[in-house]
Amino acid sequence: MASSAPNPFDDPAGSGVDVSSTTDMLTAAAVLNVDRNATLTLGTDALIVLDDGLKHRRRPDNLCGLLPQLSKTTRAVPFYNILWAELSDFEITIKYAQPSGKKACKVGSIHYSVTDKSLYAHAKQWVAALVNRAYPSNTKRRKRIKVLVNPFGGQGKAQQLWTREVEPIFAAAQCDVDVEKTAYRGHAKEIAEKMDVDAFDVVACASGDGLPHEVFNGLAKQKYARKALRQVAVTQIPCGSGNALSLNINGTDSPSLAAVAIVKGVRTPMDLMAITQGSERYYSFLSQAVGIVAESDLGTETLRWMGPFRFTWGILIRIVGQTIYPAEVSIVLDSSDKHAIRESYRHAVSEHQSALDDNMTLSPDEDTRATFDTELLPGLKYGTVADPLPATFETADLPTLGNFYTGNMVWMSPDAPFFQAALPADGKMDMINIDGMLSRMTALRMLSSVEHGKLMAFPEVSYRKVLAYRISPRMAPTPSTRRVRAKIGRWLGGAGKQKQGLVAVDGESVPFEPFQVEVVPSLGTVLSKRGAIYELDPALGP
Ligand SMILES: Nc1ncnc2c1ncn2[C@@H]1O[C@H](COP(=O)(O)OP(=O)(O)OP(=O)(O)O)[C@@H](O)[C@H]1O
């Protein structure tokens, strides 16, 4: 899992925490006496249920319920897991996310009656206090969610994952949900372009990263695009193969865990990257790749039978063949000093953490970004790819470039924290360049180091923060002496019939032509677990 945060499903009662001493310190208002001689207590981070009856509860899967379950008399449910609570006719119902297996959860339910009728007012206040703990002020409760399901996403399982794993969690959390299936390529973009942005808080894409890309671009087509992109948070119910968006903001690629992260998600501004290519203008939220990553992603379609291994195989073959992807690259540089980039990332993370500890960032769930004179899209600061290159760009010709990769998020796929120093809204893009002529041994060591967060440490890896760039890719000439070898390499790598080079934007193929990109600070909005930083274990950080 991407997240370093403590497992929200850890049971404090089972992890050595002295629950009784904690509860002793709590005020009477935090405790509610209910039937079966039980008490419900609002602890520091969790709801604590003290119930002798829990010890004797029988489980249906336990010899037809004949044997008593050997459980404790205390149960703790972290507030993060509480989806909703209500009091109706002296009956209290609490719905929560209950772990089911290593990487999933399902809706659990707790029921008690308030037998002492004089406690009604107190019970009402107690339930309201529980919901307040479950949804801190920076988290909108009962979100209005437009769900888009790509029926072909994730080997056709998106619909099933939505219905089985996610819908019950949204329902338990009292979300207001409107579901629509996408019927064709580009449909999600049309839906986002036409949607009433005042009627929804969130668009949740049950898909890979293709649908979120379309939704950002559809919102950007609205008349008041800046408002649309600010008001509607885009998120992902991970149903594809990469699921980068969910890994970064929900810290998981499990649909049910992502559902809880969405229900509890905090609105988070995020930079978008404006791209011009030919006469096209659109936005990228994730990455642009030319070279080995693009080729291994898009150029291995004929190897789909290999499953996810086709990416690794594609990369290995190209490393062994020392494949190069020449290009002219011009950039507006912010920093190329890895040490400074690391320090500034760590500073941002620790500032954010201490603000969270002091509850400073728990401002109400409302947009704190400056409102602009116009709600229209901002103009391009550096012009388009068709314009003469502004003087602020520095140009280099890279005849032996191997990998050109630019992104705005840490995770590009599970186990691939490529852009370790990426932050959602630092107003900068992270750019990685690797020469294609480096030794095969070094390239292989790099490949195996990506998942351990060690890529940036290689002196051969250029890691920069940039504000804008233009790239003009070209095909590498193949010397006549190597034609046969190159052909075999292309065939083995899945690109036997490929005549052109490949460019990937957010994992989708775009023309092999020059394009220009500039960062647009905080133009988009996502829902994230912690706000202002992506989910990354510090051990994998820069
Ligand atoms: N009903 C549909 N028929 C055909 N294409 C569709 C349909 N709905 C969506 N699409 C297109 O499918 C493309 C891929 O979608 P998405 O990324 O959601 O899934 P995926 O390809 O399974 O994910 P991954 O890339 O992670 O494997 C998008 O560009 C989208 O426009």
The ligand as a MOL file (V3000), in Angstrom:
LIG
                    3D

  0  0  0     0  0            999 V3000
M  V30 BEGIN CTAB
M  V30 COUNTS 31 33 0 0 0
M  V30 BEGIN ATOM
M  V30 1 N -18.0690 2.1230 -23.1340 0
M  V30 2 C -16.8550 2.3520 -23.5970 0
M  V30 3 N -16.4180 1.8000 -24.7450 0
M  V30 4 C -15.1730 2.0040 -25.1950 0
M  V30 5 N -14.2640 2.7890 -24.5940 0
M  V30 6 C -14.6290 3.3730 -23.4400 0
M  V30 7 C -15.9370 3.1860 -22.8830 0
M  V30 8 N -16.0080 3.8850 -21.7360 0
M  V30 9 C -14.8060 4.4800 -21.5880 0
M  V30 10 N -13.9820 4.1820 -22.6080 0
M  V30 11 C -12.5820 4.6040 -22.8270 0
M  V30 12 O -11.6880 3.6640 -22.2760 0
M  V30 13 C -10.4330 4.3100 -22.0900 0
M  V30 14 C -9.6790 3.6380 -20.9630 0
M  V30 15 O -10.3640 3.7820 -19.8020 0
M  V30 16 P -9.7860 3.5380 -18.3580 0
M  V30 17 O -8.4630 4.1490 -18.1860 0
M  V30 18 O -10.8440 3.9760 -17.4610 0
M  V30 19 O -9.6740 1.9580 -18.2360 0
M  V30 20 P -8.4910 0.9280 -18.4570 0
M  V30 21 O -7.9160 1.0980 -19.8170 0
M  V30 22 O -9.0090 -0.4040 -18.0500 0
M  V30 23 O -7.4260 1.3670 -17.3720 0
M  V30 24 P -5.8810 1.0700 -17.3830 0
M  V30 25 O -5.3150 2.0160 -18.4040 0
M  V30 26 O -5.4400 1.4080 -16.0070 0
M  V30 27 O -5.7350 -0.3660 -17.7250 0
M  V30 28 C -10.7560 5.7710 -21.8440 0
M  V30 29 O -10.0620 6.5490 -22.7540 0
M  V30 30 C -12.2510 5.8650 -22.1110 0
M  V30 31 O -12.5870 6.9390 -22.9280 0
M  V30 END ATOM
M  V30 BEGIN BOND
M  V30 1 1 1 2
M  V30 2 1 2 3
M  V30 3 2 2 7
M  V30 4 2 3 4
M  V30 5 1 4 5
M  V30 6 2 5 6
M  V30 7 1 6 7
M  V30 8 1 6 10
M  V30 9 1 7 8
M  V30 10 2 8 9
M  V30 11 1 9 10
M  V30 12 1 10 11
M  V30 13 1 11 12
M  V30 14 1 11 30
M  V30 15 1 12 13
M  V30 16 1 13 14
M  V30 17 1 13 28
M  V30 18 1 14 15
M  V30 19 1 15 16
M  V30 20 2 16 17
M  V30 21 1 16 18
M  V30 22 1 16 19
M  V30 23 1 19 20
M  V30 24 2 20 21
M  V30 25 1 20 22
M  V30 26 1 20 23
M  V30 27 1 23 24
M  V30 28 2 24 25
M  V30 29 1 24 26
M  V30 30 1 24 27
M  V30 31 1 28 29
M  V30 32 1 28 30
M  V30 33 1 30 31
M  V30 END BOND
M  V30 END CTAB
M  END
